[in-house]
Amino acid sequence: MVLIFTDNEQLDRDLSKKIKDSRIVYYPDYILEEQEATVLIATLQPNKYNFKDFMFKVREKNIQVILILENEKVKELKDALILGIYDIVFDPFTLDEICEKVSNPTPFSKISKYIKEL
């Protein structure tokens, strides 16, 4: 199951049309209760959890996270990398880029440059 949690209605609809076995999610608690999710596509959006705590709980469930970020300068990038979130798409992006990461996760070698910078 691919959960889509972007807080962008159009993006949510477009992704759900392209990705089989996907569901649009509106509440972070639903994600934490989901038992069959394998991938979460998410943006930085306000919710009752702070980013680091929420993503820690998601990663504890062994859910692959595809994170959509504005650019390489956002402070959450460091936290994402520490939590093992390597599937990061920077704006501007295409739907195909996101869909590709669902079936082909990013290898460590592709994101190691960001870790070296930190």
NORWO-V400205 format. One record per residue. N is the residue number from 1. RES is the residue in three letters. SS is DSSP state (hx for helix, st for strand, lp for the rest). PSI is psi as a letter, one per 40 degrees, with the letter a starting at -180 (NA if undefined). Layout:
n=N res=RES ss=SS psi=PSI
n=N res=RES ss=SS psi=PSI
This chain:
n=1 res=MET ss=lp psi=h
n=2 res=VAL ss=st psi=h
n=3 res=LEU ss=st psi=h
n=4 res=ILE ss=st psi=h
n=5 res=PHE ss=st psi=g
n=6 res=THR ss=lp psi=e
n=7 res=ASP ss=lp psi=f
n=8 res=ASN ss=lp psi=h
n=9 res=GLU ss=hx psi=d
n=10 res=GLN ss=hx psi=d
n=11 res=LEU ss=hx psi=d
n=12 res=ASP ss=hx psi=d
n=13 res=ARG ss=hx psi=d
n=14 res=ASP ss=hx psi=d
n=15 res=LEU ss=hx psi=d
n=16 res=SER ss=hx psi=d
n=17 res=LYS ss=hx psi=d
n=18 res=LYS ss=hx psi=d
n=19 res=ILE ss=lp psi=h
n=20 res=LYS ss=lp psi=i
n=21 res=ASP ss=lp psi=f
n=22 res=SER ss=st psi=i
n=23 res=ARG ss=st psi=h
n=24 res=ILE ss=st psi=h
n=25 res=VAL ss=lp psi=h
n=26 res=TYR ss=lp psi=e
n=27 res=TYR ss=lp psi=h
n=28 res=PRO ss=hx psi=d
n=29 res=ASP ss=hx psi=d
n=30 res=TYR ss=hx psi=d
n=31 res=ILE ss=hx psi=d
n=32 res=LEU ss=hx psi=d
n=33 res=GLU ss=hx psi=e
n=34 res=GLU ss=lp psi=h
n=35 res=GLN ss=lp psi=e
n=36 res=GLU ss=lp psi=e
n=37 res=ALA ss=lp psi=h
n=38 res=THR ss=lp psi=d
n=39 res=VAL ss=st psi=i
n=40 res=LEU ss=st psi=h
n=41 res=ILE ss=st psi=h
n=42 res=ALA ss=st psi=i
n=43 res=THR ss=st psi=i
n=44 res=LEU ss=lp psi=h
n=45 res=GLN ss=lp psi=i
n=46 res=PRO ss=lp psi=h
n=47 res=ASN ss=lp psi=a
n=48 res=LYS ss=lp psi=e
n=49 res=TYR ss=lp psi=i
n=50 res=ASN ss=lp psi=i
n=51 res=PHE ss=hx psi=d
n=52 res=LYS ss=hx psi=d
n=53 res=ASP ss=hx psi=d
n=54 res=PHE ss=hx psi=d
n=55 res=MET ss=hx psi=d
n=56 res=PHE ss=hx psi=d
n=57 res=LYS ss=hx psi=d
n=58 res=VAL ss=hx psi=d
n=59 res=ARG ss=hx psi=d
n=60 res=GLU ss=hx psi=d
n=61 res=LYS ss=lp psi=e
n=62 res=ASN ss=lp psi=f
n=63 res=ILE ss=lp psi=h
n=64 res=GLN ss=st psi=h
n=65 res=VAL ss=st psi=h
n=66 res=ILE ss=st psi=h
n=67 res=LEU ss=st psi=h
n=68 res=ILE ss=st psi=h
n=69 res=LEU ss=st psi=i
n=70 res=GLU ss=lp psi=d
n=71 res=ASN ss=lp psi=a
n=72 res=GLU ss=lp psi=e
n=73 res=LYS ss=lp psi=e
n=74 res=VAL ss=lp psi=i
n=75 res=LYS ss=lp psi=d
n=76 res=GLU ss=hx psi=e
n=77 res=LEU ss=hx psi=d
n=78 res=LYS ss=hx psi=d
n=79 res=ASP ss=hx psi=d
n=80 res=ALA ss=hx psi=d
n=81 res=LEU ss=hx psi=d
n=82 res=ILE ss=hx psi=d
n=83 res=LEU ss=lp psi=e
n=84 res=GLY ss=lp psi=f
n=85 res=ILE ss=lp psi=h
n=86 res=TYR ss=lp psi=e
n=87 res=ASP ss=st psi=g
n=88 res=ILE ss=st psi=h
n=89 res=VAL ss=st psi=h
n=90 res=PHE ss=st psi=i
n=91 res=ASP ss=lp psi=h
n=92 res=PRO ss=lp psi=i
n=93 res=PHE ss=lp psi=i
n=94 res=THR ss=lp psi=i
n=95 res=LEU ss=hx psi=d
n=96 res=ASP ss=hx psi=d
n=97 res=GLU ss=hx psi=d
n=98 res=ILE ss=hx psi=d
n=99 res=CYS ss=hx psi=d
n=100 res=GLU ss=hx psi=d
n=101 res=LYS ss=hx psi=d
n=102 res=VAL ss=hx psi=d
n=103 res=SER ss=hx psi=e
n=104 res=ASN ss=lp psi=g
n=105 res=PRO ss=lp psi=i
n=106 res=THR ss=lp psi=h
n=107 res=PRO ss=lp psi=i
n=108 res=PHE ss=hx psi=d
n=109 res=SER ss=hx psi=d
n=110 res=LYS ss=hx psi=d
n=111 res=ILE ss=hx psi=e
n=112 res=SER ss=hx psi=d
n=113 res=LYS ss=hx psi=d
n=114 res=TYR ss=hx psi=d
n=115 res=ILE ss=hx psi=d
n=116 res=LYS ss=hx psi=d
n=117 res=GLU ss=hx psi=d
n=118 res=LEU ss=lp psi=NA
